[in-house]
Amino acid sequence: MSLRWEKLGCVFCPAGEADWMQSHASLPTALHLEGTRYRVYFASRDAASRSHVGWVELDFEAPGRPLRTAPAPVLAPGPLGQFDDHGVYCASTVRDGDVIYMYTIGWNPGARPPLFYAAIGLALSEDGGLTFRRLQPAPILARSRFDPCLVTAPCVLKEGPRWRMWYVSGLRWEACGDALQSFYHIKYAESDDGVHWDRQGHVCLDLEPGERNLSRPCVIRDGDRYRAWFGCNRGEGYRIGYAESPDGLTWTRLDEAAGIGLSPDGWDAEAMAYPHVVGPPGRRWMLYNGNGFGRTGFGLARQVPQA
């Protein structure tokens, strides 16, 4: 059974309040606090378009007024030459006891725009997610024979002793006249400790005919199945796709059952991407970006109860 969503509108968009938060609120990622209160991590850009990770706390039952906003970024771009020196994003968070694992994306520009390189990093928090420290200066997952162009946008779940990751894998770039076009899909990795990952090139969600890119997945366990929402792009801008799986490895695309689509006008009328679904069964919420990869902020939708 698919989930249906009621849009609540754009609930946060930076307006230049701080040097590190001049524009964008990309890849919203929610950490549950209590009740319907969540801390939403997002990536905002400074005047040089470098991404920093900040947060805003919201009550999802009354999301129009932020409860608190980060006074400073929890993560800033890394030192020159490191994998995240041009920007860092939050992609996924996992609570493990008193420690919160934040899986990040770091990126560097390529020789010819829009070519870029991305890798997955890890930061840890021991104060409930208010501050984070990088585990190490290098990524925990980078390009390999399975992922020749980039690795990015992980979604991580911890199931007993097993850590599971679904991540975006860069396949290739193609020259299209004077432009470059990227192609990436979604692969799978596993870990015993959340730090060291085994990947064998297993493809979970592949490109369909005419499709160019799949973007950050959000995977949840829901009873006897796994559900995944993700961005998919055929060249007209991102839309939200959907898939189901009995085991998290073999997936069936059911994009028509995503339960949410573009608005007729406004901040999410041109594109929707980076969905992030949280909450208990029957009372789930979806965060997502609209036009401009977060330039117009992020929105919230709530699950429509099934009759």
C-alpha positions as a printed Julia matrix, in Angstrom:
307×3 Matrix{Float64}:
  0.0    0.0     0.0
  1.45   3.37   -1.01
  1.4    6.48    1.15
 -0.32   9.68    0.08
  0.84  13.13    1.13
 -0.72  16.5     1.9
  1.63  19.41    1.25
  2.02  21.97    4.05
  4.11  24.37    1.97
  7.62  25.74    2.23
  8.49  25.85    5.93
 12.05  27.24    5.86
 14.14  29.32    3.48
 17.22  31.34    4.49
 17.17  35.05    3.77
 20.8   35.98    4.34
 20.63  35.94    8.15
 24.29  34.93    8.5
 27.46  34.86    6.39
 27.29  31.07    6.11
 23.54  31.1     5.38
 23.12  33.47    2.45
 20.96  31.13    0.37
 19.67  27.56    0.01
 18.44  24.97    2.5
 19.36  21.78    0.68
 18.95  18.09    1.6
 16.72  18.51    4.69
 17.4   15.66    7.13
 15.32  15.34   10.29
 16.44  14.09   13.7
 13.59  13.28   16.09
 13.68  15.12   19.43
 10.35  14.44   21.15
  6.71  14.28   20.18
  6.37  16.09   16.86
  9.53  18.17   17.39
 12.41  17.58   15.01
 15.79  19.15   14.37
 16.2   19.5    10.61
 19.76  19.67    9.29
 20.27  21.37    5.94
 23.05  22.77    3.77
 23.18  26.51    3.25
 25.57  28.51    1.07
 27.81  31.48    1.77
 28.58  34.28   -0.7
 31.12  32.06   -2.45
 28.47  29.3    -2.82
 30.26  26.98   -0.36
 27.88  24.76    1.6
 27.73  24.64    5.4
 25.54  22.37    7.56
 23.14  24.14    9.91
 19.86  23.24   11.54
 16.43  24.52   12.45
 14.07  23.01   15.02
 10.42  22.67   14.07
  7.22  21.31   15.53
  5.83  19.43   12.55
  2.3   19.98   13.83
  2.88  23.75   13.63
  5.84  24.18   11.27
  5.28  27.8    10.33
  7.37  29.21   13.19
 10.87  27.77   13.86
 11.51  26.96   17.51
 15.28  27.44   17.26
 17.85  28.02   14.54
 21.54  27.1    14.71
 23.62  30.11   15.81
 26.57  28.75   13.81
 27.1   25.91   11.35
 27.72  22.49   12.87
 30.02  21.7     9.94
 31.87  24.07    7.62
 33.85  23.29    4.45
 37.09  21.43    5.14
 40.64  22.73    4.65
 41.88  23.36    1.13
 42.71  20.14   -0.68
 40.49  17.87    1.37
 37.46  16.08   -0.06
 34.96  18.63    1.29
 36.86  21.89    0.83
 34.18  23.36   -1.47
 31.19  22.31    0.59
 29.67  19.82    3.02
 26.12  18.49    3.25
 24.23  16.33    5.75
 22.69  13.29    4.04
 21.68  10.91    6.85
 21.73  10.64   10.67
 21.7    7.55   12.9
 21.42   7.36   16.69
 23.58   4.65   18.22
 23.32   4.86   22.0
 24.48   8.32   23.04
 26.26   9.02   19.76
 24.71  10.49   16.63
 26.35   9.55   13.35
 26.0   12.15   10.6
 26.85  10.87    7.14
 27.98  13.78    5.03
 28.7   14.66    1.42
 31.85  16.55    0.54
 32.61  17.87   -2.91
 35.33  19.41   -5.1
 34.9   21.02   -8.53
 36.18  19.3   -11.67
 38.26  20.83  -14.42
 35.21  21.62  -16.57
 31.94  22.77  -14.97
 29.56  21.28  -14.04
 31.89  18.29  -13.51
 32.5   17.67   -9.8
 33.75  14.97   -7.43
 31.88  13.85   -4.34
 32.64  11.47   -1.47
 30.96  10.38    1.76
 32.25  11.53    5.13
 31.27  10.93    8.75
 30.87  13.29   11.7
 29.91  12.37   15.27
 27.96  14.14   18.01
 27.94  13.33   21.71
 25.71  16.22   22.81
 22.45  15.21   21.17
 23.25  16.62   17.75
 23.98  20.24   18.68
 27.62  20.01   17.63
 29.6   17.55   15.49
 33.22  16.62   14.94
 34.58  14.94   11.85
 35.7   11.37   12.46
 38.67  11.92   10.15
 39.79  14.37    7.46
 39.37  11.77    4.69
 36.11  10.29    3.38
 34.85   6.91    4.6
 33.63   6.08    1.09
 35.12   7.45   -2.13
 35.39   6.52   -5.8
 36.21   2.9    -6.57
 35.99   0.32   -9.35
 32.28   0.06   -8.53
 31.74   3.83   -8.42
 34.05   5.38  -11.03
 32.85   9.0   -10.95
 31.5    9.77   -7.47
 29.8    8.45   -4.34
 27.3   10.67   -2.59
 23.96  11.08   -0.81
 23.85   8.03    1.49
 20.85   6.85    3.5
 21.94   4.71    6.46
 19.87   2.42    8.7
 21.12   0.39   11.68
 19.31  -2.93   12.02
 20.65  -4.81   15.04
 24.4   -5.27   14.54
 24.14  -4.58   10.79
 24.54  -1.12    9.29
 22.98  -0.7     5.84
 23.64   2.05    3.32
 21.92   2.98    0.08
 23.97   5.58   -1.79
 24.2    7.41   -5.11
 26.91   6.08   -7.44
 28.26   8.12  -10.35
 28.46   6.06  -13.55
 29.74   8.47  -16.18
 29.68  11.94  -17.71
 28.76  12.56  -21.34
 29.43  15.56  -23.54
 26.2   16.92  -25.02
 27.37  19.64  -27.37
 29.02  22.25  -25.18
 27.42  20.85  -22.03
 28.19  17.88  -19.78
 25.59  15.45  -18.49
 26.0   13.2   -15.46
 24.49   9.75  -14.98
 24.1    8.09  -11.58
 22.01   5.43   -9.9
 21.65   3.91   -6.4
 23.84   1.13   -4.99
 24.18  -0.68   -1.65
 26.85  -1.23    1.04
 27.0   -2.88    4.49
 29.06  -2.37    7.64
 29.64  -3.9    11.07
 30.48  -0.6    12.75
 29.06   2.23   10.62
 32.57   3.34    9.64
 34.12   0.63    7.46
 31.89  -0.33    4.55
 31.8   -3.34    2.24
 30.47  -2.66   -1.25
 30.29  -5.14   -4.1
 28.62  -3.01   -6.76
 25.08  -4.2    -5.98
 22.61  -1.94   -7.83
 19.35  -1.37   -5.97
 17.7    1.24   -8.17
 18.82   1.61  -11.75
 18.14   4.17  -14.44
 15.1    3.57  -16.59
 15.1    4.33  -20.33
 15.53   8.06  -20.88
 16.47   8.69  -17.24
 19.64  10.61  -16.38
 20.02  10.66  -12.63
 18.66   9.28   -9.39
 19.32  11.41   -6.3
 19.42  10.89   -2.53
 17.23   7.98   -1.44
 15.3    7.82    1.81
 14.77   4.2     2.88
 12.52   3.17    5.77
 11.53  -0.23    7.16
  7.73  -0.5     7.23
  6.45  -3.83    8.53
  7.15  -6.53    5.97
  8.69  -4.21    3.4
 11.16  -1.46    2.77
 10.01   1.76    1.17
 12.24   4.19   -0.7
 11.65   7.7    -1.97
 14.25   9.37   -4.15
 14.71  11.97   -6.87
 14.6   10.97  -10.55
 15.42  13.14  -13.53
 14.67  12.56  -17.22
 15.98  15.98  -18.21
 13.0   18.11  -17.26
 14.03  18.53  -13.59
 13.78  16.23  -10.61
 10.58  14.5    -9.56
 10.04  12.21   -6.56
 10.17   8.5    -7.35
  9.19   5.55   -5.19
 10.08   1.86   -4.84
  9.39  -1.11   -2.55
 11.48  -4.12   -1.51
 11.05  -7.2     0.7
 14.7   -7.16    1.81
 16.28  -3.81    0.91
 18.23  -5.42   -1.93
 15.73  -6.25   -4.67
 13.5   -3.31   -5.51
 10.43  -2.67   -7.65
 10.0    0.84   -9.04
  6.48   2.16   -8.4
  6.94   5.84   -9.19
  3.22   6.37   -9.78
  2.69   5.48   -6.11
  5.04   8.19   -4.76
  1.93  10.0    -3.54
  3.27  13.5    -4.2
  3.96  15.63   -7.28
  4.71  19.13   -8.52
  2.53  22.05   -7.46
  0.76  24.03  -10.22
  2.81  27.11   -9.32
  5.19  28.45   -6.71
  8.33  27.27   -4.98
  7.99  23.57   -5.96
  6.31  23.85   -9.37
  9.45  23.14  -11.41
 11.19  20.39   -9.44
 11.03  18.27   -6.29
 14.0   16.36   -4.89
 15.79  14.99   -1.81
 12.76  13.57    0.04
 13.3   12.58    3.66
 10.55  10.6     5.44
 10.3   10.3     9.22
  7.75   9.45   11.89
  5.87   6.36   13.11
  3.56   4.28   10.89
  0.37   6.16   10.14
  1.88   9.49   11.15
  4.76  10.06    8.79
  6.17  13.31    7.47
  8.12  14.12    4.32
 10.68  16.89    3.98
 11.81  17.81    0.47
 13.39  20.51   -1.69
 11.63  22.3    -4.53
 12.95  24.48   -7.33
 16.66  25.17   -7.57
 18.06  22.3    -5.45
 17.15  24.06   -2.19
 17.39  27.66   -3.4
 13.69  28.02   -2.53
 14.11  26.32    0.86
 12.5   23.09    1.99
  8.92  22.03    2.41
  6.94  19.61    4.54
  4.15  17.18    3.75
  2.2   14.92    6.07
  0.79  11.49    5.47
 -2.87  11.38    4.54
 -4.63   8.76    6.69
 -5.85   5.75    4.73
 -9.61   5.23    4.71
